[in-house]
Amino acid sequence: MRLTFNKHEKLKSQKAIEQLFAEGKSVSAYPLRMVYLKKDKSIKVGVSVSKRNFKKAVDRIRVKRLLREAYRLNKTMLIDHKIDNYTLMILYISKEMPDFKLVDAKMKTLLIKFKDHISK
């Protein structure tokens, strides 16, 4: 299986994002928070970093890249459990610049918590 993060997996629709934040539920594994909503289509994922916490665009883009890479490497956890019809938004909520080890470990924890939440 190829671990990619293709165009069709990315959450881009403004309507879908607004609906996600209006009706969605969330799980958290500090410094990450995931807002999710069950949909009828395939899984869509977006990442976000607050401008309030990272003033420089360079820093926000770096954190977003780390989040996307951590998701890309760990998305098999969702695929293996047949979780494929959700809209997800992963938010970085800390003010400190992370390293990849931290983001990767917290992404695994977050995906496990998400899996447990939806299996209830």
Buried (B, 14 or more C-beta within 10 A) or exposed (E): EEEEBEEEBEBEEEEBBEBBEEEBEEBBBEBBBBBBBEBEEEBBBBBBBEEEBBEEEEEBEBBBEBBBBBBBBBBEBBEEEEBEEBBBBBBBEBEEEBEEEBBBEBBBBBBBBBBEEBEE
